């Protein structure tokens, strides 16, 4: 898992969406994001742009977000299709100029593509002096995608290697497996990166068809943050004329598994995990409470469970997150340690049990204060800020992003309204039923004398 | 790999110079004299969060072999010192902030972060703990257990192990010792030892603070009181010395529970205040990127086969290049690395190549110096190493001034002698 992906995963674990309207890139009113944020329409009837200047490091985070299922639009799911299509576009040399990847690299920047079940983000982090140029190059590349054979081959190589490496990441494997069990269908049922075999089976034609539909300007949300001018989005280009009447993509409608079963899989090491369905994006207060719970229990270094685990199992891996999705969200935890993990699991269970009772007022007040600080500290870089706006916008709830209007925005209002009793009631509601449990363990060694 | 070498050779011969890239700048930093201590500030307008690094010249280079880990253990005790009825670190967290520390060659630096309007109020509890740390037996035991756990984790990382092997071989002072100590020396450190180390090194003149974010008069006053709470008196000078790297390219070998070999090649490197600093930043980027497979998207750490780190936290500085043996043949990679290092010293980079790698080095530098903690660290560390008050921008200026002749000269001066640290998989249990 790339550091960029990990960064996003961390962000998702700590943020909340309060309400949503479906697919809003090129339709409806523009969100009202406060005096420090410039919002507008992309040229020629395109989607939305959001510019949030941030003082500090002379960097710019430039991100294109799209609502699009990772497995494609067709009836037959193709895991990794979205990821591969986005990579081909970045790798293909246009008729004029350099491929996007080279343009970003020549500017001294970094290019990342992160795919989620139902959305995708293409991110460039560049010196702020190159911001306008990269806004133009990025939008040119994706709004009228060029596919070349060389780009397709390079993308297959890159994405299959990324997929191979992610197969060794316990967090990714457990999360994907939990999702596969919780959701009976839809893109959430499949790993968004697929496996190398999936990548190699995707045809160039399928990838191109996906890119042509998904990466339309009308479906795009361009987010720029960092040491940039409010007018930096003027450098974006318009989309293709033939797309001008097209609407943005709607969110996927996942089917929740009626009887989600636990599962055991082979892996290089012993790893455990479990998860529950949680509130969706429209359940504002509950989603806020789940974010608070994830932060209180599992914040790295000082979470309630984190501290107890690190005291008794200093070598343990522990990760707990609430992922706010359109509907529903998912709370999950991943853990591993050398030897028997049953005692480690017990500490985590104890944490989920404890939060189902109201915290003492003083402890709750301190936890809430810490939660709000964590929200702010997780928004201190241009990338974090752009991720924040991009994620909430693509879910149709930009105004509820924690970075909107500082501590006076809707997110912080929801956080301030939390009470010990309400948090406990939300925990009881979602954690009372048995979770989906995932067990990864090494396959037994082959017996001697047998093939 | 061979393609990379050939491509680099070709690039070296390329010609005409295009326009230089525009210069990125951080907000201009300013220094304030607070009497016995100094405050360096980089202001971000409207920053919701602010952070302060409090440097105390009590780092590894003030340790001996017999008390390795004492700098970290003192810091552990500081953050565990009871303040208002609870350990300092917990008190800060409960008030909506965070407190961490890092030990490096020259200093231990405490990083305090909070909402901008709260930061000043949180300096006082830190000052209380720094002025009167708890060196009781239970607190030392808790700190020791934490350090041993972290050291165990450190030992499981082959890259960390390889870099530490090189540092131990390279430095002639405490700077070459493990930052977190080791279980043997930590076990022997007593309250008396910690008190003696504290009294010798935690002096008000040994403190420098750097703030990034929003600075108020209350914050400046708090930091002045913090330094004033420490004993006055001279700060003892320390030796900052490295052993000459022999021409024979010594190899050090260690075995660990790793699935593939890792190679760390360590070189001497110029200090940030040197005129060679910018050129070494270019070389760091060049050696990190010249061998890597082409990828349209930027590779994450786990995907990389080779990388480089310019370590200027200690004096003298060093450069390490690592090879991940699970991604690439380490013998081949090592040979190519050394060939390129030699090539760089024999001919200047072409103009296009220099421009490309200067841009890449600038991008790398910016990406590594973006959050408040890293910026405040660089601001203080560079300032204390002679880059002036606006030290991060001075570093960028040094990079901007770098010429092809500089890169060649620095490659010749620093990259021809090296130490190779090999971290190999264990072949037998207990090896």
Interface residues (C-beta under 8 A of the other chain):
Chain A: X1 X2 X3 X4 X5 X36 X54 X55 X56 X57 X58 X59 X87 X90 X91 X99 X100 X101 X105 X106 X107 X108 X109 X110 X111 X112 X113 X125 X126 X127 X128 X129 X130 X154 X155 X158 X161 X162 X165 X169 X227 X302 X310 X314 X315 X366 X369 X370 X372 X373 X376 X377 X379 X380 X381 X382 X383 X406 X407
Chain B: X21 X22 X23 X24 X25 X26 X27 X44 X45 X46 X47 X48 X49 X89 X90 X93 X94 X95 X96 X97 X98 X113 X114 X115 X149 X150 X152 X153 X156 X212 X294 X295 X296 X297 X298 X299 X300 X301 X302 X303 X356 X359 X360 X361 X362 X363 X364 X366 X367 X369 X370 X371 X372 X375
